[in-house]
Amino acid sequence: MAQHRLIVGGQRSGKSRHAERLAQAWLAEAPGRRVTVLATALALDEEMRERIAHHRRQRPAGFDTVEAPLALSEALRAIAAPERLIVVDCLTLWLTNWLMPMNGIPDLAGWRHECQALLDALPTLASPLVIISNEVGWGVSPITAEARFYVDELGRLNQSVAERCRQLTLMVAGQAWSRDVE
C-alpha cells in the first residue's frame, strides 16, 4: 500500500494545518527532503482570493507551491520524487472546478477521465502524499439535483482515494482522529 494519507473534515476543521504539521515532521526526519503543496483552488472572486492568501501566509517557509486546478494527475506525475512529500490541497475544490465551474458548463467526460487518471496514478507515485478533502455528506441533503450530484461524487472520490491510502484522518474542531486503512 502506498504511503499516502487522506485527511477529511469540514471547512475550517484544521485539515490544512494538520497536513502542514505532518509535512514539517516528514522534513525533519531526513536531510534533503522537500515539500510541495499542490493547490487546486481558483481565485475567481475576492473572498476566494483572500482564502488563498490566508493559506499562503500560514504555510511554513520553504514549502514549494504548484497550482493544478484541473490536471491533478499530470501535476502529481510531473513533480513526484521519493524525497518530495506532496500535499494536495484539496480534492473538494478540484472537484468543484470540474463540476461547478464559475464560467461554464460542467465537463463530466473530462472529470471522469481525470478522476480515473488520479486513482490510477496514486499507487504508482514515487512521492508520499498528504491529500486533503472535505467531508460534506453529514449535512442536510442538498435541495438541487446538481448539488446532490456533487455531494455524491465527492463521497465516491473520498472513498476511492481512501482505498489507496495507508492512513485516514478525520479532523474535528482542530483535533485529528486517525486510523490505518485496512
TIDOKE-289419 format. One record per residue (C-alpha): x, y, z; residue in three letters. Coordinates in pm, 1 decimal. Example, Ala and Ser with C-alpha at 12.3 -4.5 7.8 and 13.67 -1.06 7.14 Angstrom:
residues 2
        x        y        z resn
   1230.0   -450.0    780.0  ALA
   1367.0   -106.0    714.0  SER
This chain:
residues 182
        x        y        z resn
      0.0      0.0      0.0  MET
    120.9    348.8    -86.0  ALA
    245.6    570.7    194.4  GLN
    -31.5    820.6    131.2  HIS
   -263.7    982.5    385.3  ARG
   -611.0   1124.7    336.0  LEU
   -730.0   1398.9    569.3  ILE
  -1103.2   1476.7    565.3  VAL
  -1315.9   1713.4    769.4  GLY
  -1544.6   2012.8    747.6  GLY
  -1447.8   2362.9    647.2  GLN
  -1211.5   2524.6    897.5  ARG
  -1167.1   2195.6   1082.3  SER
   -786.3   2220.3   1075.5  GLY
   -717.6   1995.0    775.2  LYS
   -452.2   2214.1    612.9  SER
   -282.6   2296.9    942.7  ARG
   -263.6   1925.9   1029.8  HIS
   -125.1   1844.3    684.4  ALA
    141.0   2112.8    727.8  GLU
    243.0   1968.4   1066.3  ARG
    273.6   1621.5    911.5  LEU
    483.2   1767.5    629.6  ALA
    712.8   1950.2    871.5  GLN
    764.7   1629.3   1071.4  ALA
    844.4   1442.5    748.0  TRP
   1100.4   1710.0    655.1  LEU
   1268.2   1679.4    995.0  ALA
   1319.7   1303.0    958.3  GLU
   1596.5   1324.0    696.8  ALA
   1808.7   1585.2    518.6  PRO
   1743.5   1665.5    154.0  GLY
   1367.1   1627.6    171.7  ARG
   1124.7   1877.0     17.9  ARG
    755.5   1955.4     47.2  VAL
    537.1   2076.8   -236.1  THR
    180.6   2193.9   -189.8  VAL
    -25.8   2110.8   -495.7  LEU
   -302.6   2373.3   -477.0  ALA
   -630.7   2323.1   -662.4  THR
   -813.4   2647.6   -578.5  ALA
   -905.2   2907.5   -837.3  LEU
   -911.3   3272.6   -727.0  ALA
  -1225.7   3371.6   -913.9  LEU
  -1367.3   3617.8   -660.6  ASP
  -1242.1   3838.5   -378.8  GLU
  -1346.5   3601.8    -99.4  GLU
  -1160.5   3310.9   -260.9  MET
   -854.7   3527.5   -325.5  ARG
   -846.3   3607.7     46.3  GLU
   -880.3   3238.4    141.2  ARG
   -590.5   3150.9    -87.1  ILE
   -380.2   3438.2     50.7  ALA
   -455.9   3322.8    406.7  HIS
   -337.5   2968.8    325.3  HIS
    -19.4   3104.4    165.6  ARG
     55.7   3320.6    469.7  ARG
      1.7   3029.3    707.3  GLN
    210.3   2783.4    504.2  ARG
    551.9   2706.6    653.3  PRO
    853.9   2869.6    489.8  ALA
   1030.3   2651.2    239.0  GLY
    721.3   2474.7    107.3  PHE
    701.0   2495.1   -271.5  ASP
    362.0   2553.3   -435.1  THR
    234.3   2421.2   -767.2  VAL
   -112.1   2514.5   -890.8  GLU
   -318.6   2239.6  -1052.6  ALA
   -686.3   2335.0  -1061.2  PRO
   -779.6   2066.6  -1317.6  LEU
   -489.7   1843.7  -1432.4  ALA
   -410.1   1697.7  -1091.6  LEU
   -278.3   1358.8  -1205.1  SER
    -45.9   1521.1  -1459.3  GLU
     90.9   1762.6  -1198.5  ALA
    146.9   1479.5   -949.5  LEU
    336.0   1271.6  -1203.6  ARG
    548.3   1571.9  -1304.9  ALA
    673.5   1651.4   -953.3  ILE
    670.9   1313.0   -777.7  ALA
   1004.7   1202.7   -633.2  ALA
   1097.5    988.8   -331.2  PRO
   1249.1   1285.7   -144.8  GLU
    941.5   1506.6   -204.8  ARG
    623.7   1490.6      1.4  LEU
    324.7   1635.1   -183.6  ILE
     33.3   1796.2     -0.6  VAL
   -275.7   1802.1   -224.0  VAL
   -496.0   2089.4   -103.7  ASP
   -768.8   1997.1   -186.6  CYS
   -986.5   1741.4   -365.0  LEU
  -1302.3   1936.4   -280.2  THR
  -1203.2   2241.1   -483.0  LEU
  -1058.9   2023.2   -758.2  TRP
  -1398.5   1855.7   -798.6  LEU
  -1570.1   2195.8   -784.7  THR
  -1351.5   2318.3  -1070.7  ASN
  -1474.0   2027.7  -1283.2  TRP
  -1840.9   2005.8  -1185.3  LEU
  -1931.4   2364.2  -1091.6  MET
  -1709.6   2593.9  -1297.4  PRO
  -1783.5   2962.8  -1243.9  MET
  -1780.2   3039.2  -1615.3  ASN
  -1912.9   2739.5  -1799.5  GLY
  -2077.3   2403.5  -1817.4  ILE
  -1951.1   2102.3  -1622.3  PRO
  -1713.1   1879.8  -1815.8  ASP
  -1840.1   1539.9  -1698.5  LEU
  -1638.3   1340.2  -1951.0  ALA
  -1323.0   1530.6  -1858.8  GLY
  -1398.0   1479.5  -1489.1  TRP
  -1445.4   1104.8  -1527.2  ARG
  -1121.1   1075.0  -1723.5  HIS
   -917.9   1288.5  -1480.8  GLU
  -1065.2   1118.2  -1174.9  CYS
   -967.1    776.9  -1308.9  GLN
   -623.0    909.3  -1402.9  ALA
   -574.8   1025.8  -1043.3  LEU
   -691.0    694.6   -896.5  LEU
   -460.6    505.1  -1135.8  ASP
   -164.3    731.0  -1051.9  ALA
   -186.8    715.7   -671.9  LEU
    -36.3    366.6   -625.2  PRO
    246.9    438.2   -871.3  THR
    376.8    774.5   -747.6  LEU
    727.6    793.5   -603.8  ALA
    622.8   1063.4   -356.0  SER
    429.5   1012.9    -37.4  PRO
    113.0   1224.6    -43.0  LEU
    -98.0   1401.3    214.9  VAL
   -434.2   1454.9     46.7  ILE
   -693.2   1694.6    187.4  ILE
  -1066.7   1678.9    120.5  SER
  -1387.2   1796.6    279.7  ASN
  -1644.1   1564.2    431.7  GLU
  -1972.1   1713.5    312.4  VAL
  -2204.3   1415.1    343.6  GLY
  -2305.4   1471.3    706.8  TRP
  -2534.6   1766.3    645.5  GLY
  -2885.6   1809.9    517.5  VAL
  -2941.7   1661.9    173.2  SER
  -2892.8   1941.9    -80.8  PRO
  -3207.2   2075.8   -244.4  ILE
  -3088.0   2074.0   -607.0  THR
  -3001.1   1775.5   -823.1  ALA
  -2668.8   1938.8   -915.4  GLU
  -2568.0   1984.1   -551.8  ALA
  -2673.4   1626.0   -466.0  ARG
  -2465.9   1501.0   -760.3  PHE
  -2165.5   1697.2   -632.2  TYR
  -2201.1   1558.8   -277.5  VAL
  -2232.7   1205.2   -416.8  ASP
  -1928.3   1248.4   -642.0  GLU
  -1716.9   1385.5   -358.3  LEU
  -1823.1   1098.4   -134.1  GLY
  -1728.6    843.2   -401.3  ARG
  -1399.2   1023.6   -468.1  LEU
  -1308.5   1030.2    -98.2  ASN
  -1385.3    658.3    -65.2  GLN
  -1179.0    568.3   -373.2  SER
   -884.2    779.0   -259.8  VAL
   -903.0    635.0     93.7  ALA
   -871.5    284.5    -53.7  GLU
   -535.9    391.5   -198.8  ARG
   -401.9    543.3    122.7  CYS
   -223.1    399.3    423.5  ARG
   -390.4    628.3    674.0  GLN
   -718.9    816.9    703.7  LEU
   -758.0   1115.6    936.9  THR
  -1083.1   1286.5   1031.7  LEU
  -1042.9   1642.0   1158.6  MET
  -1295.7   1760.3   1416.5  VAL
  -1260.1   2103.5   1579.2  ALA
   -887.6   2107.5   1508.7  GLY
   -833.4   1758.3   1650.7  GLN
   -708.2   1465.2   1439.2  ALA
   -869.1   1122.2   1461.2  TRP
   -653.9    880.3   1261.0  SER
   -656.1    516.5   1171.8  ARG
   -470.2    293.6    934.6  ASP
   -673.9    188.3    632.2  VAL
   -735.8   -185.7    608.5  GLU
